[in-house]
Amino acid sequence: MLNKIDCESWAVAICIGGGGLLCAALFMEFAMGLAPCPLCMMQRIWLALLVIISFVGLTHNPRLGIYPLSALIAGVVGAGFSIRQLWLQSLPKDQVPACGPDLAYMIDAFPLSDLLAAMTSGTGDCANVSWSLLGLSIPGWLLLCFIALCAACLLQLMRSIRPLLQ
């Protein structure tokens, strides 16, 4: 059945799935009051990049392999940030890095290099589990979603390069 799905359908599925995840992140932030930590923001940025690349590929040419490949790379990087946050959450309390100021203050007051260092390595805030479902925290669920989106990107990539291999 997966062989019958064309490139356009995979791109639409990626856009809908990733867009839904971004809407869920905004709901959790503004309706539930869960402030995102720096690693959460990095995951959100890479998820948005994955969706934007898939959408541009859908509007330009979904059969062109560069779009699913680029979206796949964005998904792998985003999954890496999810793994980093899960690792921070698994650390014992005495090994968790110190908490830093909130992200809005860091954007206003810190130089760009310090801001990027905090966003890529995480702070003690990233180790806090503020919400979980079925024993998985937000980065755990997002890691599963990144894996599913990367699989869809890979399937779209395979569909797009199949005519070149024949």
Summary of the structure (lengths in Angstrom):
residues: 166
radius of gyration: 17.5
end to end distance: 20.2
largest distance: 57.2
contacts: 504
relative contact order: 0.19
helix: 77%
strand: 2%
